[in-house]
Amino acid sequence: MTDLVPALLGAPRFLIEPARTRIDYHRLRRRVFVDEQALFAVSDVDDRDADPRTIVLEARDPDGQLLGGVRLGPATDGPDIGWWQGGRLVVDPGVRGAQRIGPALVRAACAAAEQAGALRFDATVQTRYKRMFERLGWDAVRPVTVAGRPHHLMRWPIGRIAALAAATKNPLGGLLDGLNPGGAGFVGDDGAPVPGTDLIAACDAILPSMVERDPRWAGWCAVLVNVNDLAAMGAAPVGLLNAVGARDATAAAAVLAGLRAGAEAYGIPVLGGHTQLGVPAALSATALGRAAHPVPGGGGRSGHRIRLTADVGGGWRPGYQGRQWDSTSWRTPDDLRQMQGFVAAARPAAAKDVSMAGIAGTLGMLAEAGGCGAVLDVASVPRPAAATMGDWLTCFPGFAMLTAGPQHSAPAGPAVTAECGELVAGSGVVLRWPDGDTTTAITGGVTGMGAVA
């Protein structure tokens, strides 16, 4: 059947791939930008061409003839902070317009930038091509001048952060309407104060697919996410309950082995639970802790500075590249417990544990609960070198706490703390870049649960 595909669809007119050598691409650029358009006197080569991170995509016909190309890569020197820039889009004059090679190269560049973890992707284009970029979905930012000619700064809208928030948190307001979880003074918090006591209760379920494919890690994470929830409230853990569903005793044993290892590492006793065999994989856990004065998630106010305290050690969990950062399974119990005690010692105005919605989405939840919006300074976010900014702001980071407002200096073990933004009037989350430009990450509230009354 596969032999019929070329016959039915026809041979491709051109194929876009990363350049194996850039000689032909540079020749075509010189021919167009220097000889034809006279944008440059001698050469259009610049420092972006010398940057080893720069990617060149080429369109070639079935015979290997170069038809066009485009380059893209980080817009700044130093660490890649997720701000990328495209440029030097060029098409051979002999095929210009006929095969829509230019638009195809632009689309390919957008996909490549997002795959590389970019959260901002800009291009400076000649004004006559502004309309083409707008038809392709780009936003016009402002007019600029390049080589004495009118150009326009264009920006590709990247909705990765908003899409994650929509998938994980947006439905909560409607689903929980009327339940009033947390009680007075708490909206969307990581744990819930038990009325009339100093107890804090937290509950989390683990993705069934994760329980099935990586049961020991799932068991560890059932402990991890619950103690993180307690820690965000400034609570010390006192006990854990679990419910396990598994196809057989072997699968259940693997889950419980991970849960036991996590409980021992964090020093939280397993008080009891429920195990059911002969059913699809399932795992949930409930943790109890104590806090005389719980730290709310909604205590932030406009003007409060935002801090991120995160453990950037470790690496991607095998099988979860770009989604789950494992900074905990190799830490000592002392390291883990120091990090867990950070919020209780720091006593910020507001705190939230970074989990399913990622750093940016969780910041939006903290801001929403305080009746604010938030600005995140991208370049100031503590981040592992092995994680792209796009992945880091949308992954589960192991241990990471967002705090707002005045707080005491407090130890956080191996985790690092940095100021990286502020709460502002309004709603949603914007990313602020080193050049002062901002891009919208989330419009409006994340959960729809509103602010603390």
VEXDREN-2710 file (C-alpha; in Angstrom, 1 decimal):
% VEXDREN-2710
k/r/px/py/pz
1/MET/0.0/0.0/0.0
2/THR/2.8/2.4/0.8
3/ASP/3.9/2.2/-2.9
4/LEU/0.6/3.9/-3.9
5/VAL/1.4/7.1/-1.9
6/PRO/3.7/8.7/-4.4
7/ALA/1.4/7.7/-7.2
8/LEU/-1.7/9.2/-5.5
9/LEU/-0.1/12.4/-4.2
10/GLY/2.6/13.0/-6.8
11/ALA/6.3/13.6/-6.2
12/PRO/7.0/16.4/-3.7
13/ARG/8.0/19.7/-5.5
14/PHE/10.5/20.5/-2.7
15/LEU/11.7/19.2/0.6
16/ILE/12.7/21.3/3.6
17/GLU/15.5/20.0/5.8
18/PRO/18.3/21.3/8.0
19/ALA/21.2/22.4/5.8
20/ARG/24.1/19.9/5.6
21/THR/26.4/22.6/4.4
22/ARG/25.6/26.3/4.2
23/ILE/27.7/27.1/1.1
24/ASP/24.7/27.2/-1.4
25/TYR/22.6/29.1/1.1
26/HIS/25.2/31.8/1.6
27/ARG/25.6/32.1/-2.2
28/LEU/21.9/32.5/-2.7
29/ARG/21.8/35.2/0.0
30/ARG/24.6/37.1/-1.6
31/ARG/22.9/36.9/-5.0
32/VAL/19.6/38.2/-3.6
33/PHE/20.5/40.6/-0.7
34/VAL/23.7/42.1/-2.1
35/ASP/23.5/41.8/-5.9
36/GLU/19.7/42.0/-6.6
37/GLN/18.3/44.1/-3.7
38/ALA/21.5/46.0/-2.7
39/LEU/20.6/45.8/1.0
40/PHE/24.3/45.2/1.8
41/ALA/27.3/46.6/0.0
42/VAL/29.6/43.5/0.2
43/SER/28.2/40.8/2.4
44/ASP/25.1/40.0/4.5
45/VAL/27.0/37.7/6.8
46/ASP/26.8/38.7/10.5
47/ASP/27.5/37.3/14.0
48/ARG/24.3/35.2/13.9
49/ASP/25.9/33.1/11.1
50/ALA/28.9/32.4/13.4
51/ASP/26.7/31.3/16.3
52/PRO/26.9/27.5/16.5
53/ARG/23.3/27.4/17.8
54/THR/22.0/28.9/14.6
55/ILE/19.9/26.5/12.5
56/VAL/19.6/26.8/8.7
57/LEU/16.6/25.2/6.9
58/GLU/16.8/24.7/3.2
59/ALA/14.2/23.9/0.5
60/ARG/15.5/21.8/-2.3
61/ASP/13.9/20.2/-5.3
62/PRO/14.0/16.5/-6.0
63/ASP/17.2/16.9/-7.9
64/GLY/18.9/18.6/-4.9
65/GLN/18.8/22.1/-6.3
66/LEU/18.6/24.8/-3.7
67/LEU/15.3/26.8/-4.0
68/GLY/15.4/28.8/-0.8
69/GLY/16.4/28.9/2.9
70/VAL/16.0/30.6/6.2
71/ARG/18.0/30.8/9.4
72/LEU/16.9/30.9/13.0
73/GLY/18.4/30.7/16.5
74/PRO/18.7/32.4/19.9
75/ALA/18.4/36.1/19.6
76/THR/21.0/36.9/22.3
77/ASP/24.5/35.9/23.2
78/GLY/25.0/33.8/26.4
79/PRO/22.5/31.2/27.6
80/ASP/19.5/30.5/25.5
81/ILE/16.5/32.0/27.4
82/GLY/13.9/31.0/24.9
83/TRP/14.0/34.1/22.8
84/TRP/14.6/33.1/19.2
85/GLN/14.8/35.1/16.0
86/GLY/14.4/34.1/12.3
87/GLY/15.9/35.9/9.4
88/ARG/17.6/35.9/6.0
89/LEU/14.6/34.3/4.4
90/VAL/15.6/33.9/0.8
91/VAL/14.0/32.3/-2.3
92/ASP/15.7/31.8/-5.7
93/PRO/14.3/34.5/-8.1
94/GLY/13.6/31.8/-10.7
95/VAL/11.0/30.1/-8.6
96/ARG/9.8/33.0/-6.4
97/GLY/6.1/33.0/-5.9
98/ALA/5.2/30.0/-8.0
99/GLN/5.6/27.2/-5.4
100/ARG/5.0/29.2/-2.2
101/ILE/8.5/28.2/-1.0
102/GLY/8.8/31.3/1.2
103/PRO/5.6/30.6/3.3
104/ALA/6.6/26.9/3.6
105/LEU/10.1/27.9/5.0
106/VAL/8.4/30.3/7.4
107/ARG/6.1/27.6/8.7
108/ALA/9.0/25.2/9.1
109/ALA/11.0/27.8/11.0
110/CYS/8.1/28.4/13.4
111/ALA/7.9/24.6/14.1
112/ALA/11.6/24.4/14.6
113/ALA/11.7/27.3/17.0
114/GLU/8.9/25.8/19.1
115/GLN/10.5/22.4/19.1
116/ALA/13.7/24.0/20.3
117/GLY/11.9/25.4/23.4
118/ALA/11.4/29.0/22.2
119/LEU/8.7/31.0/23.9
120/ARG/9.3/34.1/21.8
121/PHE/10.1/34.0/18.1
122/ASP/10.7/37.2/16.2
123/ALA/11.5/38.1/12.6
124/THR/12.4/41.5/11.0
125/VAL/11.0/41.5/7.5
126/GLN/10.9/43.9/4.7
127/THR/7.7/45.9/4.8
128/ARG/6.4/44.5/1.5
129/TYR/6.4/41.0/3.1
130/LYS/4.5/42.1/6.3
131/ARG/1.1/41.1/4.8
132/MET/2.4/37.6/3.9
133/PHE/3.6/37.0/7.5
134/GLU/0.2/38.3/8.9
135/ARG/-1.6/35.8/6.6
136/LEU/0.6/33.1/8.1
137/GLY/-0.6/34.0/11.6
138/TRP/2.2/36.4/12.7
139/ASP/1.6/39.5/14.7
140/ALA/3.0/42.9/13.6
141/VAL/4.9/44.5/16.5
142/ARG/6.4/47.8/15.1
143/PRO/8.1/49.3/12.1
144/VAL/11.9/49.3/12.2
145/THR/14.7/50.3/9.8
146/VAL/17.3/47.8/8.6
147/ALA/20.1/48.8/6.2
148/GLY/18.3/52.1/5.6
149/ARG/15.2/50.3/4.3
150/PRO/11.7/50.1/6.0
151/HIS/11.1/46.8/7.8
152/HIS/8.7/45.5/10.3
153/LEU/9.3/43.5/13.5
154/MET/6.9/40.5/13.4
155/ARG/6.2/38.0/16.2
156/TRP/5.0/34.4/16.0
157/PRO/2.4/33.8/18.8
158/ILE/3.5/30.8/20.9
159/GLY/0.7/29.4/23.0
160/ARG/2.5/26.6/24.8
161/ILE/2.0/28.0/28.3
162/ALA/-1.7/28.9/27.8
163/ALA/-2.4/25.5/26.2
164/LEU/-1.0/23.7/29.3
165/ALA/-3.0/25.9/31.7
166/ALA/-6.2/25.2/29.6
167/ALA/-5.5/21.4/29.7
168/THR/-4.8/21.1/33.4
169/LYS/-6.4/24.0/35.3
170/ASN/-9.0/26.0/33.3
171/PRO/-12.0/23.7/34.1
172/LEU/-11.5/23.8/37.9
173/GLY/-13.7/26.9/38.6
174/GLY/-16.8/25.4/37.0
175/LEU/-16.1/21.9/38.4
176/LEU/-15.6/23.1/42.0
177/ASP/-18.4/25.7/42.1
178/GLY/-20.2/25.6/45.4
179/LEU/-17.7/23.3/47.1
180/ASN/-15.7/26.1/48.7
181/PRO/-12.5/24.0/49.0
182/GLY/-10.0/25.3/51.6
183/GLY/-12.5/27.4/53.5
184/ALA/-12.3/31.1/54.2
185/GLY/-9.0/32.8/53.2
186/PHE/-7.9/30.0/50.9
187/VAL/-8.7/29.6/47.2
188/GLY/-7.0/26.9/45.0
189/ASP/-4.3/26.2/47.6
190/ASP/-2.0/23.2/47.5
191/GLY/-3.5/21.9/50.8
192/ALA/-6.6/22.5/52.8
193/PRO/-6.8/23.5/56.5
194/VAL/-8.9/21.2/58.5
195/PRO/-11.4/23.4/60.4
196/GLY/-10.8/23.7/64.1
197/THR/-7.3/22.1/64.0
198/ASP/-3.8/22.9/62.9
199/LEU/-4.0/20.0/60.4
200/ILE/-3.4/20.5/56.7
201/ALA/-4.7/17.9/54.3
202/ALA/-3.4/17.4/50.7
203/CYS/-4.5/14.9/48.1
204/ASP/-3.1/14.0/44.7
205/ALA/-3.7/11.4/42.0
206/ILE/-1.0/10.1/39.7
207/LEU/-1.6/9.7/35.9
208/PRO/-2.7/6.1/35.3
209/SER/-0.4/5.9/32.3
210/MET/2.5/6.8/34.5
211/VAL/1.5/4.2/37.1
212/GLU/1.3/1.6/34.3
213/ARG/4.6/2.3/32.6
214/ASP/6.8/3.4/35.5
215/PRO/5.2/2.1/38.7
216/ARG/8.1/2.7/41.1
217/TRP/8.5/6.3/39.9
218/ALA/4.8/6.8/40.3
219/GLY/5.0/5.6/43.9
220/TRP/7.8/8.0/44.6
221/CYS/5.9/10.9/43.0
222/ALA/2.8/10.1/45.0
223/VAL/4.8/11.0/48.1
224/LEU/6.7/13.9/46.4
225/VAL/3.7/15.8/45.2
226/ASN/1.9/15.5/48.5
227/VAL/4.8/16.6/50.7
228/ASN/5.4/19.5/48.3
229/ASP/1.8/20.5/48.7
230/LEU/2.2/20.5/52.5
231/ALA/5.5/22.4/52.2
232/ALA/3.8/25.2/50.2
233/MET/1.4/25.7/53.1
234/GLY/4.3/25.8/55.6
235/ALA/3.2/22.5/57.1
236/ALA/5.3/19.7/58.5
237/PRO/4.2/16.2/57.3
238/VAL/2.8/13.8/59.9
239/GLY/1.4/10.9/57.8
240/LEU/0.3/9.6/54.4
241/LEU/-2.6/7.4/53.2
242/ASN/-2.7/5.8/49.7
243/ALA/-5.0/4.0/47.4
244/VAL/-3.5/1.6/44.8
245/GLY/-5.1/-0.2/41.9
246/ALA/-3.1/-2.7/39.9
247/ARG/-3.5/-5.5/37.4
248/ASP/-1.7/-8.0/39.8
249/ALA/0.4/-8.2/42.9
250/THR/3.6/-7.7/41.0
251/ALA/2.5/-4.4/39.6
252/ALA/1.1/-3.3/43.0
253/ALA/4.4/-4.2/44.7
254/ALA/6.4/-2.0/42.3
255/VAL/4.1/1.0/43.1
256/LEU/4.4/0.4/46.8
257/ALA/8.1/0.0/46.7
258/GLY/8.4/3.5/45.2
259/LEU/6.0/4.9/47.7
260/ARG/7.9/3.3/50.6
261/ALA/11.2/4.7/49.3
262/GLY/9.7/8.2/49.1
263/ALA/8.1/8.0/52.5
264/GLU/11.4/6.9/54.1
265/ALA/13.3/9.7/52.3
266/TYR/10.9/12.4/53.3
267/GLY/10.4/11.0/56.8
268/ILE/6.6/10.7/56.5
269/PRO/5.0/7.5/57.9
270/VAL/2.5/5.6/55.8
271/LEU/-0.6/5.4/58.0
272/GLY/-2.6/3.1/55.9
273/GLY/-4.5/2.8/52.6
274/HIS/-6.3/0.5/50.2
275/THR/-5.0/-1.9/47.6
276/GLN/-7.2/-3.4/44.8
277/LEU/-5.9/-6.0/42.3
278/GLY/-7.3/-7.1/39.0
279/VAL/-8.2/-3.5/37.9
280/PRO/-6.6/-0.8/35.7
281/ALA/-3.5/1.0/37.1
282/ALA/-4.5/3.8/39.6
283/LEU/-2.8/5.6/42.4
284/SER/-3.7/8.4/44.7
285/ALA/-2.4/9.6/48.1
286/THR/-3.5/11.9/50.9
287/ALA/-1.0/13.5/53.2
288/LEU/-1.6/15.2/56.5
289/GLY/0.6/17.9/58.0
290/ARG/0.6/20.5/60.8
291/ALA/0.9/24.3/60.5
292/ALA/-0.2/26.7/63.2
293/HIS/-0.3/29.5/60.7
294/PRO/-0.7/28.1/57.1
295/VAL/0.8/30.2/54.3
296/PRO/-2.0/30.9/51.8
297/GLY/-1.6/30.8/48.0
298/GLY/-3.8/33.9/47.7
299/GLY/-1.8/36.2/50.0
300/GLY/0.0/38.1/47.3
301/ARG/-0.9/41.7/46.3
302/SER/0.0/44.0/43.5
303/GLY/3.5/45.2/43.9
304/HIS/4.8/42.1/45.7
305/ARG/8.0/40.7/44.2
306/ILE/8.0/37.1/43.0
307/ARG/10.7/34.6/43.9
308/LEU/11.3/31.1/42.6
309/THR/13.1/28.6/44.8
310/ALA/13.9/25.5/42.8
311/ASP/16.2/22.5/42.8
312/VAL/17.9/22.7/39.4
313/GLY/20.1/19.6/40.1
314/GLY/19.3/16.2/38.5
315/GLY/17.9/15.6/35.0
316/TRP/15.0/14.6/32.9
317/ARG/13.3/11.4/34.1
318/PRO/13.9/8.7/31.4
319/GLY/10.8/8.5/29.2
320/TYR/9.6/12.0/30.3
321/GLN/12.0/14.3/28.4
322/GLY/10.8/17.9/28.6
323/ARG/7.9/17.0/31.0
324/GLN/9.3/15.7/34.3
325/TRP/12.5/16.9/35.9
326/ASP/13.8/14.5/38.5
327/SER/15.7/16.6/41.1
328/THR/14.6/14.5/44.1
329/SER/15.2/10.8/43.8
330/TRP/18.9/11.1/44.2
331/ARG/18.9/13.7/47.0
332/THR/19.8/12.8/50.6
333/PRO/17.0/12.8/53.2
334/ASP/18.6/15.9/54.8
335/ASP/18.5/17.8/51.5
336/LEU/14.9/16.9/50.9
337/ARG/13.8/17.9/54.4
338/GLN/15.7/21.2/54.2
339/MET/13.8/22.1/51.0
340/GLN/10.5/21.0/52.5
341/GLY/11.0/23.4/55.4
342/PHE/11.8/26.4/53.3
343/VAL/8.3/28.0/53.2
344/ALA/7.7/27.5/56.9
345/ALA/10.9/29.3/57.7
346/ALA/10.6/32.0/55.1
347/ARG/7.0/33.0/55.9
348/PRO/6.2/34.7/52.7
349/ALA/2.8/36.5/52.1
350/ALA/1.9/33.8/49.5
351/ALA/3.3/30.5/48.3
352/LYS/2.5/27.8/45.8
353/ASP/4.2/24.5/44.8
354/VAL/4.9/24.3/41.1
355/SER/3.2/21.2/39.7
356/MET/1.0/20.3/36.7
357/ALA/0.6/23.8/35.3
358/GLY/4.4/24.5/35.3
359/ILE/6.1/27.5/36.6
360/ALA/4.3/30.1/34.5
361/GLY/0.9/28.5/35.0
362/THR/1.4/28.1/38.7
363/LEU/2.4/31.8/38.9
364/GLY/-0.9/32.6/37.2
365/MET/-2.8/30.6/39.9
366/LEU/-1.0/32.4/42.7
367/ALA/-1.7/35.8/41.1
368/GLU/-5.4/34.9/40.4
369/ALA/-5.9/33.9/44.0
370/GLY/-4.6/37.3/45.1
371/GLY/-6.7/39.2/42.6
372/CYS/-3.6/40.2/40.5
373/GLY/-1.8/39.6/37.3
374/ALA/1.9/38.6/37.2
375/VAL/5.0/39.6/35.2
376/LEU/7.7/36.9/34.9
377/ASP/11.3/38.1/34.1
378/VAL/12.3/35.2/31.9
379/ALA/16.1/35.8/32.1
380/SER/16.0/35.7/35.9
381/VAL/14.3/32.3/36.3
382/PRO/16.7/29.7/37.8
383/ARG/17.0/26.9/35.3
384/PRO/19.1/23.8/34.7
385/ALA/21.4/24.1/31.7
386/ALA/19.9/20.9/30.3
387/ALA/16.4/22.3/30.0
388/THR/15.1/24.7/27.4
389/MET/13.1/27.6/28.7
390/GLY/10.0/26.3/27.0
391/ASP/10.3/23.0/28.7
392/TRP/11.3/24.4/32.1
393/LEU/8.4/26.8/32.4
394/THR/5.9/24.0/31.5
395/CYS/7.3/20.9/33.1
396/PHE/6.9/19.3/36.5
397/PRO/10.2/20.5/38.1
398/GLY/10.5/18.1/41.1
399/PHE/10.9/20.8/43.8
400/ALA/10.0/24.4/43.0
401/MET/8.2/26.9/45.1
402/LEU/6.8/30.3/44.0
403/THR/6.6/32.9/46.8
404/ALA/5.4/36.5/46.9
405/GLY/5.8/39.4/49.2
406/PRO/8.1/40.0/52.1
407/GLN/9.8/36.9/53.5
408/HIS/12.5/35.9/55.9
409/SER/15.9/34.7/54.7
410/ALA/15.6/30.9/55.1
411/PRO/17.7/27.8/54.1
412/ALA/16.5/25.8/51.2
413/GLY/19.1/23.0/51.1
414/PRO/20.4/22.6/47.5
415/ALA/17.6/24.7/46.0
416/VAL/18.4/28.2/44.6
417/THR/16.3/31.3/45.0
418/ALA/16.0/34.2/42.7
419/GLU/13.7/37.2/42.3
420/CYS/12.1/36.9/38.9
421/GLY/9.1/39.2/38.6
422/GLU/6.2/40.9/40.4
423/LEU/2.5/40.8/40.9
424/VAL/0.7/43.6/39.1
425/ALA/-2.8/45.0/38.7
426/GLY/-4.9/43.1/36.3
427/SER/-4.9/39.4/35.5
428/GLY/-3.0/36.7/33.6
429/VAL/0.8/36.3/33.1
430/VAL/3.1/38.1/30.8
431/LEU/6.8/37.2/30.1
432/ARG/9.2/40.1/30.3
433/TRP/12.4/39.9/28.1
434/PRO/15.8/41.5/28.5
435/ASP/15.0/44.1/25.8
436/GLY/11.9/45.3/27.8
437/ASP/9.4/43.7/25.4
438/THR/6.6/41.6/26.9
439/THR/4.7/38.7/25.5
440/THR/1.4/37.3/26.9
441/ALA/1.7/33.8/28.3
442/ILE/-1.8/33.5/29.9
443/THR/-4.8/35.8/29.4
444/GLY/-7.0/36.1/32.4
445/GLY/-7.3/33.7/35.3
446/VAL/-5.9/30.2/35.2
447/THR/-8.6/28.3/37.2
448/GLY/-11.6/30.5/37.1
449/MET/-11.9/30.1/40.9
450/GLY/-11.3/33.8/41.5
451/ALA/-9.6/35.6/44.3
452/VAL/-9.6/35.2/48.0
453/ALA/-12.6/37.1/49.5
END
